[in-house]
Amino acid sequence: MATNHHAHGTGTDRVGRVAVIGAGPAGLYTTRALVDGGATVDVFDRLPAPFGLVRYGVAPDHPRMKTVATVLQSPCATGAATYIGNVEVGSDVTLDQLRRSYHAVVYATGCPRDRALRIPGEGVAGSIGAGRLVGWYCGHPDNVGHAPPLDHDGAVVIGAGNVALDVARMLARSSGELQGTDVPDAVLKSLAASRVQDIHVLIRRGPHEAKFTPAELRQLGELGNADVTVHDDGVLAYTDVSDLDLRQRQNLQIMREWTARAPRATRRRIHLRFFRSPVELRGHQRLRQVVTERTRLELDRVVPAGRGETISAGLAVRAIGYQADPIEGLPFDHITGTVPNEAGRVLRDGAPEPGLYVAGWLKRGPTGVIGTNKADGARTASEVLADLPRLPAPPQPDTDALLYRLECNGVRYTDWNGWLRLNVEEQRLGSCRGADRVKIAERQRILGIARPPLTRSNDNGAPLCIS
Ligand SMILES: Cc1cc2nc3c(=O)[nH]c(=O)nc-3n(C[C@H](O)[C@H](O)[C@H](O)COP(=O)(O)OP(=O)(O)OC[C@H]3O[C@@H](n4cnc5c(N)ncnc54)[C@H](O)[C@@H]3O)c2cc1C
């Protein structure tokens, strides 16, 4: 058989074969625990590079956070598990096909969809979800060429969490500050040419209820290119801190320090606007204004409290949370945006579906930090390992045969060595820009570097397949 695949085990000598879908933190932590428990694991990802939101979500100016990849990679880097990139489960390979090859399938596909505001004008050009903007500056292959409009002096970010702060900070950074990050060259060029001067962060609750972490908040005040103004309707001054937790107290302390310091003459300004909610996005062909209303709390619920400012802006970024998309073959809870499960076992009509599991954001919703997925993945893995002895043996327990079929269907999968080649090339590009790495975002360019070389092919470059 003409094939360029490495020989993969059939897994018959171990406790069972498991396909993990998603090579983000949840998928890779689950893989680690499964491998440690004796399972044979293949990890599939629709992207041609691993690490999910660690690579495509964590802010480019947070390089230390990304070093968690050195931990996450261990099962694939050591050969204990097999990484199979650029394969989308659901289109390139179906769940039914996987179930013929594996005892169990674990979905760890995250929550890729931005939640909607459901306000008039939300669909106007210039109104985008944080996922799209973050994906663009992180070099996500799906967002190549989707540069946001940065030709207006106003931008609005809607949200009260760390993602909103990431977005505001990235929009405020100077090209000099971004030069040493891993943003793709095209992104650096767009951000360097940005005309944005005022970045308004709309937060519908008060300063002590914001979900920011103090470390992220503090960074806003340390930007070389931007000053921060807190618009709090006077709340900061009289908030009683005695009932607040440490995080809230630290946040208030940071903001109080900012209000006490003299304004700096910086090119950009970040406005934290508390008790404000967007009610309409205005603009004919593209966004021109964001209409806000004041808010207040009534028994811990946010209620309208009269007209707010109308902000001139060409970009409005929703950073109000994420949800999963329904997955073919799996039940779905449209209210929580997750797959119903019990400790990771997929529940269909309240009963566990044998051999089907979930982990990470898809399992518990888009909350928690990267490390939260470790215990979460281990929990799912322990359920899988407990079930494996009882699960029926798959009829075709052979990864090589599966990969061969993928290849014959024109699916250009990538392997771990391909990732290592891409990694080296990105680091080389980084060294030319004074950065640790510069990301390559274009899928075809990635595949040109990461694809395992074919040993034999026909004139079209496709493998010789014997039907
Ligand atoms: C913008 C942003 C910034 C963040 N920054 C931080 C931070 O600084 N620190 C921190 O601790 N946490 C941070 N987080 C949270 C952290 O990223 C998440 O906790 C974590 O990534 C969730 O892991 P996951 O594996 O469930 O999902 P993901 O990381 O989203 O991984 C899911 C993977 O599944 C793949 N996939 C999806 N569908 C398919 C399919 N059909 N077939 C095959 N593969 C598929 C995706 O390509 C992806 O690789 C951030 C989150 C966001 C959104």
The ligand as an ORCA input file, in Angstrom:
! r2SCAN-3c Opt
* xyz 0 1
  C      -9.846     35.297     23.804
  C      -9.520     34.350     24.932
  C      -8.382     34.559     25.681
  C      -8.088     33.703     26.740
  N      -6.974     33.939     27.470
  C      -6.690     33.145     28.520
  C      -5.534     33.389     29.312
  O      -4.772     34.331     29.051
  N      -5.303     32.552     30.362
  C      -6.136     31.506     30.660
  O      -5.883     30.770     31.622
  N      -7.235     31.249     29.922
  C      -7.526     32.037     28.865
  N      -8.644     31.785     28.119
  C      -9.472     30.600     28.437
  C      -8.873     29.320     27.809
  O      -8.435     29.611     26.520
  C      -9.918     28.191     27.819
  O     -10.137     27.829     29.176
  C      -9.489     26.943     27.068
  O      -8.888     27.226     25.840
  C     -10.692     26.016     26.816
  O     -10.179     24.826     26.303
  P     -10.963     23.863     25.292
  O      -9.976     22.826     24.931
  O     -12.254     23.474     25.893
  O     -11.326     24.769     24.014
  P     -10.402     25.355     22.859
  O      -9.145     25.922     23.405
  O     -11.280     26.263     22.089
  O     -10.009     24.104     21.949
  C     -10.943     23.484     21.104
  C     -10.215     22.858     19.936
  O     -11.144     22.051     19.199
  C     -10.902     22.224     17.822
  N     -12.127     21.883     17.093
  C     -13.301     22.545     17.107
  N     -14.204     21.922     16.323
  C     -13.585     20.841     15.796
  C     -13.996     19.803     14.908
  N     -15.232     19.743     14.398
  N     -13.097     18.852     14.563
  C     -11.835     18.885     15.058
  N     -11.403     19.854     15.911
  C     -12.263     20.813     16.283
  C     -10.518     23.685     17.702
  O      -9.818     23.945     16.494
  C      -9.659     23.881     18.945
  O      -8.303     23.615     18.673
  C      -8.953     32.621     27.049
  C     -10.105     32.418     26.279
  C     -10.384     33.273     25.228
  C     -11.627     33.046     24.416
*
